[in-house]
């Protein structure tokens, strides 16, 4: 009986190959009916009865791993698309499952770090912790009205338009009006700040009235020259 699908075959294969312990993997093989022989191909419309692989780990004997379709098919998962795909491609999906199960059986110690939880229900398909987390939706109203300057607001508006946030709905229209009103407030606040900024003082030339007139200096020099002439 196959175990709950807690990790994908791609995850298991990558971990096993990275360990360097895999010597060989023969298969998968399919059994079309009870009196048929194992075959690598399955062409019948009905799913195969079973699938098997022979897996060999270093320093260990080859091990045959077999799972039955009846047990695997009973593990329905909630996603109907996955169940339909499994029914439409039994060889591909069932072959991947027997390979994954073989890794779980022979390389349990290698895959143990990947098994961080135990499923609560015995189901096939991705476990809840294997499903990628959905991104948290952005709060566009909070981002738009929380912008503290026009440049930051315009950047958010461009992203919102790319995401088609301002749709022709009541919510989209209200949000479009809200950011435009907020932008006007930011522009007004910026203009008021510019008017209230102090004007730097204008430089004033130092007064020159302490200097003697230019004519007085020339008269003083002529008087001094006449005195020197008399002394001679």
C-alpha positions in Angstrom: 0.0 0.0 0.0 1.4 3.4 -1.0 1.8 6.0 1.7 0.3 9.5 1.8 1.8 11.8 -0.9 3.6 14.2 1.4 6.4 15.1 -1.1 6.5 15.1 -4.9 8.5 12.7 -7.0 10.6 15.6 -8.2 11.5 16.5 -4.6 12.3 12.9 -3.7 14.3 12.3 -6.8 16.4 15.4 -6.3 17.2 14.6 -2.7 18.2 11.0 -3.6 20.4 12.0 -6.5 22.1 14.6 -4.3 22.9 11.9 -1.7 25.0 10.0 -4.2 23.7 6.7 -2.8 21.5 5.7 -5.8 23.1 2.9 -7.8 20.2 2.2 -10.2 16.5 2.4 -10.8 14.9 -0.1 -13.2 11.4 0.7 -14.2 8.6 1.5 -13.9 6.9 -1.7 -15.1 3.2 -2.2 -15.4 1.0 -5.3 -15.0 -2.0 -5.1 -17.4 -3.8 -8.2 -16.1 -3.2 -11.1 -13.6 -1.9 -13.4 -16.4 0.1 -10.8 -18.2 3.8 -10.1 -17.9 5.4 -6.9 -16.6 5.8 -4.3 -19.3 7.4 -0.9 -19.6 4.4 0.3 -21.6 0.7 0.2 -21.0 -1.7 0.7 -23.9 -5.0 -0.6 -22.5 -7.8 1.8 -21.8 -8.2 0.4 -18.3 -5.6 1.3 -15.7 -2.8 -1.3 -15.0 -3.3 -3.6 -12.0 0.0 -2.7 -10.5 3.3 -0.9 -11.1 6.8 -1.8 -9.9 10.4 -0.6 -9.9 13.6 -2.2 -8.8 15.7 0.2 -6.9 19.3 -0.3 -5.7 21.1 1.7 -3.1 24.8 1.6 -2.6 26.0 -1.3 -0.4 22.5 -2.8 -0.5 20.8 -5.5 -2.5 18.3 -4.5 -5.2 14.8 -4.1 -3.9 11.6 -4.6 -5.8 8.8 -2.1 -4.9 5.2 -2.8 -6.1 2.0 -0.8 -5.6 -1.5 -1.8 -6.7 -3.7 0.6 -8.7 -6.7 -0.3 -6.6 -5.0 1.0 -3.4 -3.7 4.1 -5.2 -7.0 4.9 -6.9 -8.8 4.8 -3.6 -6.7 7.8 -2.4 -8.9 10.4 -4.0 -7.8 14.0 -3.4 -10.1 17.0 -3.3 -8.9 18.4 -6.6 -11.1 16.8 -9.4 -8.6 17.9 -12.1 -5.9 15.9 -10.5 -8.1 12.8 -10.3 -9.1 13.3 -13.9 -5.5 13.6 -15.0 -4.5 10.5 -13.2 -7.3 8.6 -14.9 -6.5 10.0 -18.3 -2.7 9.2 -18.0 -2.4 6.1 -15.8 1.0 5.1 -17.1 2.6 8.5 -16.5 1.0 9.3 -13.2 1.1 5.8 -11.8 4.7 5.3 -12.9 5.7 8.5 -11.1 3.9 7.3 -8.0 5.7 4.0 -7.8 9.1 5.7 -8.4 8.3 8.1 -5.5 7.2 5.3 -3.3 10.4 3.4 -4.0 12.5 6.4 -2.8 10.4 6.6 0.3 11.0 2.9 1.1 14.7 2.7 0.4 15.9 6.2 1.1 13.7 7.0 4.1 16.7 8.5 6.0 17.5 10.8 3.1 14.0 12.1 2.7 13.3 12.4 6.4 14.3 16.1 6.6 11.7 16.8 3.9 8.9 15.3 5.9 8.4 18.0 8.5 4.8 17.1 9.3 2.4 14.2 9.3 -0.8 14.4 7.2 -4.0 14.3 9.2 -5.9 12.3 6.5 -4.8 9.5 4.3 -5.2 11.2 0.9 -3.3 11.4 -2.3 -2.1 14.6 -3.7 -0.1 17.5 -2.3 -0.3 18.0 1.5 -1.4 21.4 2.8 2.2 22.3 3.6 3.3 21.5 0.0 0.9 24.0 -1.5 2.6 27.4 -2.1 1.4 30.1 0.1 -0.9 32.6 -1.6 0.5 36.2 -1.6 -1.2 38.6 0.7 -3.3 41.1 -1.3 -2.1 44.6 -1.2 -4.0 47.2 0.7 -4.1 49.8 -2.0 -6.1 52.4 -0.1 -3.7 52.3 2.8 -0.7 52.6 0.5 -2.2 55.4 -1.5 -3.4 57.5 1.4 -0.3 56.7 3.4 2.1 58.3 0.9 3.8 61.3 2.6 4.9 63.1 -0.6 3.7 63.4 -4.2 6.6 61.4 -5.7 5.8 58.4 -3.4 2.1 58.7 -4.2 2.7 58.8 -7.9 4.8 55.6 -7.7 2.0 53.7 -6.0 -0.5 55.1 -8.4 1.5 53.7 -11.3 1.6 50.2 -9.7 -2.1 50.4 -9.0 -2.9 51.3 -12.6 -0.8 48.4 -13.8 -2.8 46.1 -11.5 -6.0 47.6 -12.8 -7.1 48.7 -9.3 -9.1 51.7 -10.6 -11.7 49.5 -12.2 -15.1 51.0 -13.3 -16.7 49.8 -10.1 -17.9 51.7 -7.1 -14.9 50.6 -5.1 -12.4 51.4 -7.9 -14.0 54.8 -8.5 -13.9 55.8 -4.8 -10.3 54.8 -4.6 -9.5 56.9 -7.7 -11.1 59.9 -6.2 -9.4 59.3 -2.8 -5.9 59.3 -4.2 -6.5 62.4 -6.3 -7.8 64.3 -3.3 -4.8 63.2 -1.3 -2.5 64.4 -4.0 -4.1 67.8 -4.0 -3.5 68.0 -0.2 0.1 67.0 -0.6 0.7 69.7 -3.3 -1.0 72.3 -1.1 1.1 71.4 1.9 4.2 71.6 -0.2 3.3 75.1 -1.4 2.6 76.3 2.1 5.9 75.0 3.3 7.7 76.9 0.4 6.0 80.2 1.4 6.7 79.7 5.1 10.4 79.1 4.5 12.6 81.9 6.0 14.3 84.3 3.4 18.1 84.3 3.8 19.4 87.8 4.8 20.8 90.0 2.0 24.4 90.8 2.2 25.0 94.6 2.9 28.2 96.3 1.9 30.2 97.8 4.7 30.0 101.6 5.0 32.9 103.6 3.5 32.2 106.9 5.3 35.1 106.4 7.6 37.6 106.9 4.8 38.8 110.4 4.1 37.7 112.0 0.8 39.9 111.4 -2.2 40.5 115.1 -2.7 41.6 115.7 0.9 44.3 113.1 0.4 45.7 114.9 -2.7 45.8 118.2 -0.9 47.6 116.7 2.1 50.3 115.3 -0.2 50.8 118.7 -1.9 51.1 120.4 1.4 53.7 118.0 2.6 55.7 118.4 -0.7 55.8 122.3 -0.2 57.1 121.9 3.3 59.9 119.7 2.2 60.9 122.3 -0.5 61.2 125.1 2.1 63.5 123.1 4.2 66.0 122.8 1.4 
